[in-house]
């Protein structure tokens, strides 16, 4: 999930636009009468239906009847659907090779959403208004509703002449051709989307509509759009030319009566929608956040049985159809990945609540389509993208998920193959080759399917789930095969890399699976409480339920995406002790490296597979190092309501942070020679010095970035002067690991010389930061947000400066005591650089 800066920007833009209009309306400038007449415009005169919708029209019946007459598209809008809220979802269908950055590189995911409504206006006009759900008042009879209505107006985004009325006079026909052929803020790309992708004006002569299809609750428009590329600032670099992309715009009719929502809670992990409520707080406004979930309700005749606690079937089950384009041999595994959630919904009182199904054939149902918003689906994409995703679209008034398309990119199979070989190769002999058997690949696809379907049900990543499992339990065959290596499939726990070959653990204890947290989360989100009329009324009950349930740590949610300072909530980590878990992981990586040439050998092929998988080993080792480094300056977050005792934020203990530095000194800063395999280098051209740099530099960048140093200083306050890790002690502990040869008067080899140079550059960045880099991702923004201390107002600069002076003194002494020529040259250079740093 991402912070929606784009929507924030649009909101601010609308606010500014409304004020500009208000200022113009209230200005004292006199408008000439002819101009006023032009603004008002003469009423359009609708023609007879048969004059507009001629005998040559091709009509597609649905939410709106869409008539294609020659190259024109006419929408027939029923009066019954005027002022109904319609969700517009814009997606990339296909993109130009190489992408264009931002959302335009990820086909299938929504790139923009907004709500509109059609409204009949004066002079035989139909208006499109853009509807904001950022402000809401529930009671339309209240004085607050009247006040908000008088203060706010939905902007008119487009206007159309009524060309004719429908045959029975219950609808209006408008010409939508120019709108879908053009470039506007409702369909296709918003100005923000184009700006982030560095795109300019639409090139109409290179753009065209490929199809408009109407279904019972949605209309789909697909168009090829070509935009000018925006030249780079200053005229240098890339820029100019054009970019072509195929876009899909969905107009989805929202339910007439919104589903009853449920307030979100940061102790559970759901995607959310939100708005500002003017009614909820009598002395202000309230920010309301609702979870996203499907509308799962008992049949009317089963409501009383449901209230008694009996299992009932839902009125409308959740069905995921498998794209007919999917390779046949993978379909059963994708279906099983969906059906694995059936038992979970029984915890919420529903049986047969969710199914995976083959899409009907044209012979079985010629009207069936993946584009029909009534159908959720797992969509196969023949793409080189190594990924899968589970986006959904939801009613912004209630959080009701209307439909979802899981994107399964063909090349995700290479991703899971690489993970499984590197993490589980020592445990599972089937993983010791480049082409997995269909059964093993099918099980991996099933796991990916289950994870992505979890997202479509509303569940976010729970990165903290696996940290509730003792590392020793991950090596217990009986325990891990019974419980799984993580309580949630929504974790990024991947596979059980802690288990050792001698543990004889089967795939039941290696693979992720739906776990106890997932059961609790679905129960919490989907169980209906008919004794309460709305989310506000059930709030106290829900709070008590969460407090009682989460006494079991396995049911707790670990926020690891928007709050990244808690070392327990780290992606790709398993077990409660990252140090112990990393050591076991390294033991398995050593086994992989020693066998990698054999495992990657493919007859009649070159050594590209060896190169790929060796880089995967390096990446996995770097993950382990990141898990350990997360302890440094960690601040644990334990979300609580006011009824729960204890601190919400706690600084990581000095002992655990020192253990982390000692581990990094031993396993990272002491050259990890086990990963340097000369035979692999001979075949791939990899360079050992570069490999070690790629391992050590990110760790130093991580533990010496300004945000962490600020938190180390601030921890003195968190810990109440009891158990914090003083910054000077932290820096000295690093120095002992990186510069240990100085006191021992030992020669410094090439790997260590490189490490010391990297360390010095990081110290220089602290004292002489230069111009701050612009954030390039949401994670950069979050890092900045969590490091708010002013550099002149904390102890970081003075402490690091004192540390650098001490290091310079140690180097000066070591220069006099060494006889190794290369070491002396290196230390003299380091002394010179330190002098420059201190200037």
Secondary structure, 3 states (H helix, E strand, C coil): CCCCHHHHHHHHHHHHHHHHHHHHHCCCCCCCHHHHHHHHCCCCCCECHHHHCCCCCEEECCCCEEEEECCEEEEEEEHHHCCCCEEEEEEEEEECCCCCCHHHHCCCCEEEEEEEEEEEECCCEEEEEEECCCEECCCCCCHHHHHHHHHCCCCEEEEEEEEEECCCCCEEEEECHHHHHCCCCCCCCCHHHHHHCCEEEECHHHCEEEEEEECCCEEEEEEEEEEEECCCHHHCCCCCCEEEEEEEEEEEECCCCCCCCCECCCCCCECEEEEEECCCCCCCCEEEEEECECCCCECHHHHHHHHCCCCEEECCCEEEEECCCCCHHHHHHHHHHHHCCHHHHHCCCEECCEEEEECCCCCCCCCCCCCCCCCEEEEEECCCCCCEEEEEEECCCCCEEEEEEEEEECCHHHHHHHHHHHHHCCCCHHHCCCCCCHHHHHHHHHHHHHHHHHHHCCECCCCCHHHHCCHHHHHCHHHHHHHCCCCCCCCCCCCCCCCCHHHCCCHHHCCCCCCHHHHHHHHHHHCCCCCCCCCCCCHHHHHHHHHHHCCCHHHCCCCCCCCCCCCCCCCCCCCCCHHHHHHHHHHHHHHHHHHHHHHCCCCCCCCHHHHHHHHHHHHHHHHHHHHHHCCCCCEEECCCCCCCCCCCEEECCHHHHHHHHHHHHHHHHCCCHHHCCHHHHHHHCCCHHHHHHHHHHHHHHHHCCHHHHHHHHHHHHHCCCCCCCCHHHHHHHHHHHHCHHHHHCCCCCHHHHHHHHHHHHHHHHHHCCCCCCCCCCHHHHHHHHCCCCCCCCCCHHHHHHHHHHHHHHHHHHHHHHCCCHHHHHHHHHHHHHHHHHHC
